[in-house]
Amino acid sequence: MDADADSFVYAPPRVERIRGATFRLTNSIVVGSSIDKTFEFCRDTRFLNQISPSRLHFQPRNRPEIDVMINAGTEIEYDMRLHGFPVRWRSRIPVFDPPHRFVDEQMTGPYRYWSHTHTFASLDEHNTIIGDVVDYTLPGFPILGIVAQRLFVERDLKEVFEHRSMKYRDFLGEPVC
């Protein structure tokens, strides 16, 4: 890896307010895996529970007759827990551009709006940058969303994406120099 790549080895999640009660989380990490292998891992819904913090009890509701590999138009439904409360989340994949990116958008779930862009950039044949950009708006009146953001949502999301980044390394490897 060159000197420029070193700065992308891990960029902890950052959250900024982009307008009103809409926020943007960004996160990136380099893993020791080719872009093709990394992309294939990230589009496999069977790993969603394994890369999520256990407190979320994240469980995809895939039926056996449905392919577990996401593609354009795939809809994914899963159950999880947020602060102990059961939540059913349904998302779809409107953008699918292998092996560079895909987008999942919440159809139903805990947010008023949620769009998560997953990006993949090859540093070389052994290393890939996984990037996340999540734009989200909390439900309710904007002031309530801003208060919830400050009290727990930002902290919770940062924790989830930090956890996922480290799990990516567990499954895909440390960066190879």
Accessible surface in RSA format (square Angstrom, percent):
REM  Atomic radii and reference values for relative SASA: ProtOr
REM  Chains: A
REM  Algorithm: Lee & Richards
REM  Probe-radius: 1.40
REM  Slices: 20
REM RES _ NUM      All-atoms   Total-Side   Main-Chain    Non-polar    All polar
REM                ABS   REL    ABS   REL    ABS   REL    ABS   REL    ABS   REL
RES MET A   1    58.01  30.0   4.74   3.1  53.27 126.8  12.95  11.0  45.06  59.7
RES ASP A   2    96.15  67.3  81.14  80.8  15.01  35.5  45.03 106.0  51.12  51.0
RES ALA A   3    84.44  77.6  66.10 102.0  18.34  41.7  68.21  96.1  16.22  43.0
RES ASP A   4   111.43  78.1 106.06 105.6   5.36  12.7  29.72  69.9  81.71  81.5
RES ALA A   5     3.90   3.6   2.14   3.3   1.76   4.0   3.76   5.3   0.14   0.4
RES ASP A   6    83.00  58.1  71.72  71.4  11.28  26.7  27.45  64.6  55.55  55.4
RES SER A   7    83.88  70.9  53.50  71.4  30.39  70.0  55.79 118.8  28.10  39.4
RES PHE A   8    97.01  48.5  97.01  60.1   0.00   0.0  97.01  58.8   0.00   0.0
RES VAL A   9    44.53  29.3  44.43  40.2   0.09   0.2  44.43  38.6   0.09   0.3
RES TYR A  10    62.24  29.1  41.07  23.4  21.18  55.1  40.56  30.5  21.68  26.7
RES ALA A  11    37.69  34.7  35.54  54.8   2.15   4.9  37.69  53.1   0.00   0.0
RES PRO A  12    74.50  54.3  70.89  64.6   3.61  13.1  70.89  58.5   3.61  22.4
RES PRO A  13     7.75   5.6   0.00   0.0   7.75  28.2   0.00   0.0   7.75  48.1
RES ARG A  14   156.99  65.9 154.55  78.8   2.44   5.8  64.10  87.6  92.89  56.3
RES VAL A  15    26.77  17.6   1.56   1.4  25.21  60.8   1.85   1.6  24.92  67.6
RES GLU A  16    89.55  51.4  82.38  62.3   7.18  17.1  34.80  67.3  54.75  44.7
RES ARG A  17   124.90  52.4  96.12  49.0  28.78  68.5  33.50  45.8  91.41  55.4
RES ILE A  18    51.35  29.2  18.67  13.9  32.68  78.8  23.66  17.0  27.69  75.1
RES ARG A  19   153.10  64.3 142.63  72.7  10.48  24.9  74.48 101.8  78.62  47.6
RES GLY A  20    44.51  54.9   0.00   N/A  44.51  54.9  32.72  89.8  11.79  26.4
RES ALA A  21     9.31   8.6   3.84   5.9   5.47  12.5   3.84   5.4   5.47  14.5
RES THR A  22    11.82   8.4  11.82  12.0   0.00   0.0   0.33   0.4  11.50  17.4
RES PHE A  23     9.64   4.8   9.64   6.0   0.00   0.0   9.64   5.8   0.00   0.0
RES ARG A  24    76.88  32.3  76.30  38.9   0.58   1.4   6.92   9.5  69.96  42.4
RES LEU A  25     0.23   0.1   0.23   0.2   0.00   0.0   0.23   0.2   0.00   0.0
RES THR A  26    32.66  23.2  31.68  32.1   0.98   2.3  28.84  38.7   3.82   5.8
RES ASN A  27     8.50   5.9   1.49   1.4   7.01  16.9   2.80   6.7   5.70   5.5
RES SER A  28    18.23  15.4  18.13  24.2   0.11   0.2  13.61  29.0   4.62   6.5
RES ILE A  29     0.82   0.5   0.82   0.6   0.00   0.0   0.82   0.6   0.00   0.0
RES VAL A  30     0.00   0.0   0.00   0.0   0.00   0.0   0.00   0.0   0.00   0.0
RES VAL A  31     0.00   0.0   0.00   0.0   0.00   0.0   0.00   0.0   0.00   0.0
RES GLY A  32    17.39  21.4   0.00   N/A  17.39  21.4   0.00   0.0  17.39  39.0
RES SER A  33     6.35   5.4   0.13   0.2   6.22  14.3   6.35  13.5   0.00   0.0
RES SER A  34    40.67  34.4  36.72  49.0   3.95   9.1  27.89  59.4  12.78  17.9
RES ILE A  35    24.57  14.0  23.78  17.7   0.78   1.9  23.78  17.1   0.78   2.1
RES ASP A  36    88.58  62.0  86.99  86.6   1.59   3.8  30.00  70.6  58.58  58.4
RES LYS A  37   123.60  60.3 115.19  70.7   8.41  20.0  74.16  66.8  49.44  52.7
RES THR A  38     0.00   0.0   0.00   0.0   0.00   0.0   0.00   0.0   0.00   0.0
RES PHE A  39     1.39   0.7   1.39   0.9   0.00   0.0   1.39   0.8   0.00   0.0
RES GLU A  40    73.88  42.4  72.45  54.8   1.42   3.4  42.72  82.6  31.16  25.4
RES PHE A  41    21.92  11.0  14.79   9.2   7.13  18.5  20.43  12.4   1.48   4.2
RES CYS A  42    19.07  14.4   2.24   2.5  16.83  39.6   6.70  17.0  12.36  13.3
RES ARG A  43    33.37  14.0  32.62  16.6   0.76   1.8   0.76   1.0  32.62  19.8
RES ASP A  44     8.79   6.2   6.94   6.9   1.85   4.4   0.84   2.0   7.95   7.9
RES THR A  45     5.87   4.2   4.69   4.8   1.18   2.8   5.86   7.9   0.01   0.0
RES ARG A  46   147.00  61.7 130.30  66.4  16.71  39.8  56.31  77.0  90.69  55.0
RES PHE A  47    54.79  27.4  54.79  33.9   0.00   0.0  54.79  33.2   0.00   0.0
RES LEU A  48    31.22  17.4  30.97  22.2   0.25   0.6  30.97  21.7   0.25   0.7
RES ASN A  49    57.08  39.4  51.66  49.9   5.41  13.0   7.28  17.5  49.80  48.1
RES GLN A  50    88.27  49.4  75.30  55.0  12.97  30.9  29.79  63.4  58.48  44.4
RES ILE A  51     6.00   3.4   6.00   4.5   0.00   0.0   6.00   4.3   0.00   0.0
RES SER A  52    12.60  10.6   7.16   9.6   5.44  12.5   0.30   0.6  12.30  17.2
RES PRO A  53    10.98   8.0   9.21   8.4   1.77   6.4   9.97   8.2   1.01   6.3
RES SER A  54    98.86  83.5  82.92 110.7  15.94  36.7  55.87 119.0  42.99  60.2
RES ARG A  55    93.16  39.1  76.84  39.2  16.31  38.8  73.26 100.1  19.90  12.1
RES LEU A  56     6.47   3.6   6.47   4.6   0.00   0.0   6.47   4.5   0.00   0.0
RES HIS A  57   105.38  57.6  96.94  67.4   8.44  21.6  59.83  61.7  45.55  53.0
RES PHE A  58    19.49   9.8  19.31  12.0   0.18   0.5  19.31  11.7   0.18   0.5
RES GLN A  59    91.72  51.3  91.72  67.0   0.00   0.0  36.31  77.3  55.41  42.0
RES PRO A  60    34.70  25.3  15.26  13.9  19.44  70.7  15.26  12.6  19.44 120.8
RES ARG A  61   104.17  43.7  82.18  41.9  21.99  52.4  21.26  29.1  82.91  50.2
RES ASN A  62    49.31  34.0  22.35  21.6  26.96  64.9  13.41  32.3  35.91  34.7
RES ARG A  63   135.84  57.0 133.96  68.3   1.88   4.5  52.08  71.2  83.76  50.8
RES PRO A  64   138.20 100.7  98.61  89.9  39.60 143.9 112.82  93.1  25.38 157.7
RES GLU A  65   130.28  74.8  89.78  67.9  40.49  96.4  69.37 134.2  60.91  49.7
RES ILE A  66    61.96  35.3  55.29  41.2   6.67  16.1  58.89  42.4   3.07   8.3
RES ASP A  67    91.50  64.1  71.32  71.0  20.18  47.7  42.65 100.4  48.85  48.7
RES VAL A  68    36.80  24.2  35.36  32.0   1.44   3.5  35.80  31.1   1.00   2.7
RES MET A  69    39.98  20.7  38.52  25.5   1.46   3.5  36.90  31.4   3.09   4.1
RES ILE A  70     4.07   2.3   3.99   3.0   0.08   0.2   4.07   2.9   0.00   0.0
RES ASN A  71    56.91  39.2  56.91  55.0   0.00   0.0  21.59  52.0  35.32  34.1
RES ALA A  72    69.16  63.6  46.87  72.3  22.29  50.7  47.17  66.4  21.99  58.3
RES GLY A  73    54.50  67.2   0.00   N/A  54.50  67.2  35.18  96.5  19.32  43.3
RES THR A  74    27.93  19.9  18.03  18.3   9.90  23.6  18.95  25.5   8.98  13.6
RES GLU A  75    77.46  44.5  56.02  42.4  21.44  51.0  20.41  39.5  57.05  46.6
RES ILE A  76    11.32   6.4  10.81   8.1   0.51   1.2  11.32   8.2   0.00   0.0
RES GLU A  77    58.97  33.9  54.56  41.3   4.40  10.5   9.19  17.8  49.77  40.6
RES TYR A  78    17.27   8.1  17.27   9.8   0.00   0.0   2.64   2.0  14.63  18.0
RES ASP A  79    42.89  30.0  42.89  42.7   0.00   0.0  22.54  53.0  20.35  20.3
RES MET A  80    12.05   6.2   8.77   5.8   3.28   7.8   9.91   8.4   2.13   2.8
RES ARG A  81    91.20  38.3  90.70  46.2   0.50   1.2  13.73  18.8  77.47  47.0
RES LEU A  82    49.56  27.6  47.74  34.2   1.83   4.6  47.74  33.5   1.83   4.9
RES HIS A  83   102.36  55.9  70.59  49.1  31.77  81.3  61.79  63.7  40.57  47.2
RES GLY A  84    52.43  64.7   0.00   N/A  52.43  64.7  32.25  88.5  20.18  45.2
RES PHE A  85   147.27  73.7 147.19  91.2   0.08   0.2 147.27  89.3   0.00   0.0
RES PRO A  86   101.26  73.8  81.40  74.2  19.86  72.2  81.73  67.5  19.53 121.4
RES VAL A  87    28.56  18.8  20.91  18.9   7.65  18.4  27.05  23.5   1.51   4.1
RES ARG A  88   119.36  50.1 104.36  53.2  15.01  35.7  37.98  51.9  81.38  49.3
RES TRP A  89    16.21   6.5  16.21   7.8   0.00   0.0  16.21   8.6   0.00   0.0
RES ARG A  90    91.25  38.3  91.25  46.5   0.00   0.0   7.79  10.6  83.47  50.6
RES SER A  91     1.52   1.3   1.52   2.0   0.00   0.0   0.00   0.0   1.52   2.1
RES ARG A  92    91.62  38.5  91.62  46.7   0.00   0.0  19.40  26.5  72.21  43.8
RES ILE A  93     1.00   0.6   0.84   0.6   0.16   0.4   0.94   0.7   0.06   0.2
RES PRO A  94    52.17  38.0  18.48  16.8  33.69 122.5  26.32  21.7  25.85 160.7
RES VAL A  95    45.89  30.2  43.79  39.6   2.10   5.1  45.89  39.9   0.00   0.0
RES PHE A  96    43.55  21.8  18.09  11.2  25.46  66.3  18.13  11.0  25.42  72.8
RES ASP A  97    62.68  43.9  60.35  60.1   2.32   5.5  13.82  32.5  48.86  48.7
RES PRO A  98    68.60  50.0  51.61  47.0  16.98  61.7  51.61  42.6  16.98 105.5
RES PRO A  99    31.34  22.8  31.34  28.6   0.00   0.0  31.34  25.9   0.00   0.0
RES HIS A 100    95.31  52.1  93.02  64.7   2.29   5.9  60.92  62.8  34.39  40.0
RES ARG A 101    97.19  40.8  97.19  49.5   0.00   0.0  19.34  26.4  77.86  47.2
RES PHE A 102     6.01   3.0   6.01   3.7   0.00   0.0   6.01   3.6   0.00   0.0
RES VAL A 103     9.78   6.4   9.78   8.9   0.00   0.0   9.78   8.5   0.00   0.0
RES ASP A 104    17.30  12.1  17.30  17.2   0.00   0.0   6.70  15.8  10.61  10.6
RES GLU A 105    43.17  24.8  43.17  32.7   0.00   0.0   6.27  12.1  36.91  30.1
RES GLN A 106    27.58  15.4   6.61   4.8  20.97  49.9   0.03   0.1  27.55  20.9
RES MET A 107    75.15  38.9  42.58  28.2  32.57  77.5  48.15  40.9  27.00  35.8
RES THR A 108    78.47  55.8  73.77  74.8   4.70  11.2  71.38  95.9   7.09  10.7
RES GLY A 109    33.39  41.2   0.00   N/A  33.39  41.2   5.26  14.4  28.14  63.0
RES PRO A 110    34.22  24.9  15.91  14.5  18.31  66.6  28.52  23.5   5.71  35.5
RES TYR A 111    25.18  11.8  17.48   9.9   7.70  20.0   5.04   3.8  20.14  24.8
RES ARG A 112   140.44  59.0 108.20  55.2  32.24  76.8  51.82  70.8  88.61  53.7
RES TYR A 113    98.22  45.9  94.77  53.9   3.45   9.0  71.97  54.1  26.25  32.4
RES TRP A 114    17.01   6.8  15.36   7.4   1.65   3.9  13.07   7.0   3.94   6.4
RES SER A 115    15.18  12.8  13.35  17.8   1.84   4.2   2.84   6.1  12.34  17.3
RES HIS A 116     4.80   2.6   4.80   3.3   0.00   0.0   0.00   0.0   4.80   5.6
RES THR A 117    31.99  22.8  31.98  32.4   0.00   0.0  13.55  18.2  18.44  27.9
RES HIS A 118    11.07   6.0  11.07   7.7   0.00   0.0   8.78   9.0   2.29   2.7
RES THR A 119    52.95  37.7  52.95  53.7   0.00   0.0  38.18  51.3  14.76  22.3
RES PHE A 120     6.29   3.1   0.88   0.5   5.41  14.1   1.05   0.6   5.24  15.0
RES ALA A 121    49.35  45.4  46.08  71.1   3.27   7.4  49.14  69.2   0.21   0.6
RES SER A 122    62.33  52.7  33.22  44.3  29.11  67.1  21.05  44.8  41.29  57.8
RES LEU A 123    58.88  32.8  26.32  18.8  32.56  81.9  28.96  20.3  29.92  80.5
RES ASP A 124    46.91  32.9  34.81  34.7  12.09  28.6  33.81  79.6  13.09  13.1
RES GLU A 125   126.56  72.7 107.81  81.6  18.75  44.6  58.97 114.1  67.59  55.2
RES HIS A 126    90.72  49.6  87.91  61.1   2.82   7.2  55.74  57.4  34.99  40.7
RES ASN A 127     0.25   0.2   0.25   0.2   0.00   0.0   0.00   0.0   0.25   0.2
RES THR A 128     0.00   0.0   0.00   0.0   0.00   0.0   0.00   0.0   0.00   0.0
RES ILE A 129    27.03  15.4  26.35  19.6   0.68   1.6  26.35  19.0   0.68   1.8
RES ILE A 130     1.38   0.8   1.20   0.9   0.18   0.4   1.20   0.9   0.18   0.5
RES GLY A 131     8.27  10.2   0.00   N/A   8.27  10.2   8.20  22.5   0.07   0.2
RES ASP A 132     4.25   3.0   2.64   2.6   1.61   3.8   0.00   0.0   4.25   4.2
RES VAL A 133    54.35  35.8  53.50  48.4   0.85   2.0  53.50  46.5   0.85   2.3
RES VAL A 134     0.00   0.0   0.00   0.0   0.00   0.0   0.00   0.0   0.00   0.0
RES ASP A 135    26.66  18.7  26.35  26.2   0.31   0.7   2.25   5.3  24.41  24.3
RES TYR A 136     0.00   0.0   0.00   0.0   0.00   0.0   0.00   0.0   0.00   0.0
RES THR A 137    15.50  11.0  15.50  15.7   0.00   0.0  10.88  14.6   4.62   7.0
RES LEU A 138    10.67   5.9   9.16   6.6   1.51   3.8   9.16   6.4   1.51   4.1
RES PRO A 139    72.13  52.6  64.12  58.5   8.01  29.1  64.63  53.4   7.50  46.6
RES GLY A 140    36.78  45.4   0.00   N/A  36.78  45.4  31.07  85.3   5.71  12.8
RES PHE A 141   148.44  74.3 146.14  90.5   2.30   6.0 147.45  89.4   0.99   2.8
RES PRO A 142    73.78  53.8  72.47  66.1   1.31   4.8  73.78  60.9   0.00   0.0
RES ILE A 143   114.81  65.3 112.21  83.6   2.59   6.3 112.91  81.3   1.90   5.2
RES LEU A 144   104.90  58.4 100.76  72.1   4.14  10.4 101.17  71.1   3.73  10.0
RES GLY A 145     1.48   1.8   0.00   N/A   1.48   1.8   1.48   4.1   0.00   0.0
RES ILE A 146    17.68  10.1  17.68  13.2   0.00   0.0  17.68  12.7   0.00   0.0
RES VAL A 147    67.90  44.7  66.87  60.5   1.03   2.5  67.90  59.0   0.00   0.0
RES ALA A 148    23.46  21.6  22.00  34.0   1.46   3.3  23.25  32.7   0.21   0.6
RES GLN A 149     3.48   1.9   3.28   2.4   0.20   0.5   2.97   6.3   0.52   0.4
RES ARG A 150   182.31  76.5 149.32  76.1  32.99  78.5  55.14  75.4 127.17  77.1
RES LEU A 151   114.46  63.7 102.97  73.7  11.49  28.9 104.77  73.6   9.69  26.1
RES PHE A 152    76.93  38.5  76.63  47.5   0.30   0.8  76.93  46.6   0.00   0.0
RES VAL A 153    12.59   8.3  11.60  10.5   0.99   2.4  12.59  10.9   0.00   0.0
RES GLU A 154    48.37  27.8  48.37  36.6   0.00   0.0  10.02  19.4  38.35  31.3
RES ARG A 155   143.58  60.3 136.84  69.8   6.74  16.1  73.83 100.9  69.75  42.3
RES ASP A 156    24.91  17.4  24.82  24.7   0.09   0.2  12.52  29.5  12.39  12.4
RES LEU A 157    14.95   8.3  14.95  10.7   0.00   0.0  14.95  10.5   0.00   0.0
RES LYS A 158    63.50  31.0  63.50  39.0   0.00   0.0  20.86  18.8  42.64  45.4
RES GLU A 159    75.25  43.2  72.85  55.1   2.40   5.7  31.39  60.7  43.86  35.8
RES VAL A 160    19.12  12.6  19.12  17.3   0.00   0.0  19.12  16.6   0.00   0.0
RES PHE A 161     4.25   2.1   4.25   2.6   0.00   0.0   4.25   2.6   0.00   0.0
RES GLU A 162    74.14  42.6  73.88  55.9   0.27   0.6  17.86  34.5  56.28  46.0
RES HIS A 163    57.63  31.5  50.20  34.9   7.43  19.0  35.18  36.3  22.45  26.1
RES ARG A 164    31.48  13.2  31.48  16.0   0.00   0.0   2.70   3.7  28.77  17.4
RES SER A 165     0.17   0.1   0.12   0.2   0.04   0.1   0.00   0.0   0.17   0.2
RES MET A 166    85.46  44.3  84.41  55.9   1.06   2.5  57.01  48.5  28.45  37.7
RES LYS A 167    62.54  30.5  62.54  38.4   0.00   0.0  14.50  13.0  48.04  51.2
RES TYR A 168     4.38   2.0   4.38   2.5   0.00   0.0   1.78   1.3   2.60   3.2
RES ARG A 169    28.34  11.9  23.34  11.9   4.99  11.9   3.68   5.0  24.66  14.9
RES ASP A 170   105.42  73.8  68.41  68.1  37.00  87.5  25.97  61.1  79.45  79.2
RES PHE A 171    80.49  40.3  52.97  32.8  27.53  71.6  56.21  34.1  24.29  69.5
RES LEU A 172     8.55   4.8   2.23   1.6   6.33  15.9   4.33   3.0   4.22  11.4
RES GLY A 173    27.48  33.9   0.00   N/A  27.48  33.9  26.27  72.1   1.21   2.7
RES GLU A 174   112.11  64.4 103.42  78.2   8.69  20.7  58.25 112.7  53.86  44.0
RES PRO A 175    27.24  19.9  10.59   9.7  16.65  60.5  10.59   8.7  16.65 103.5
RES VAL A 176    67.93  44.7  62.92  57.0   5.01  12.1  66.08  57.4   1.85   5.0
RES CYS A 177   136.11 103.0  83.01  92.6  53.11 124.8  54.48 138.0  81.63  88.0
END  Absolute sums over single chains surface
CHAIN  1 A     9259.7       7680.4       1579.3       5238.8       4020.9
END  Absolute sums over all chains
TOTAL          9259.7       7680.4       1579.3       5238.8       4020.9
